[in-house]
């Protein structure tokens, strides 16, 4: 079942172009050939395949959003590791439901206001009906009129997975 309520947003192409040169921590991108597969690619919102050229870079999603909106997240600005294709890719294709939605996996959904300040969050253990579970969690988040943006992160490593913005 595909969600029609919320859209999981990948990293924007302009940001990807910058990250493939220098990441948000100021380090050069160091591509490598994936020998295992399964890395969660934030450029196209799918797992990597064996043999693909990818890179692990530092990404600051809230900082980049704030630059677009003139928000001032202050101490809530953070950066962390994300996997991306080493070269330009086609971006997300058609998919059924939300990316990286393995039943039983733990995700945190951080809620941000228009200034980029955290105004709450929620732990989600992804249910067997992952799309419905995410839809309900996003509906709960956006029921608060202060919430303009939600970041979905893996609990295990804190990695940013994707963002959802208020419609």
Secondary structure, 3 states (H helix, E strand, C coil): CCCCCCCCECCCHHHHHHHCCECCCCCECCCEECCCCCCEECCCCEECCCCCEEEEEEECHHHHHHHHHCCCCHHHCCCEEEEEECCCCCCCCCCCCCCCCCCCCEEEEEEECCCCCEEEEEEEECCCCHHHHHHHHHHHHHCCCCCCEEEEEECCCCCEEEEEECC
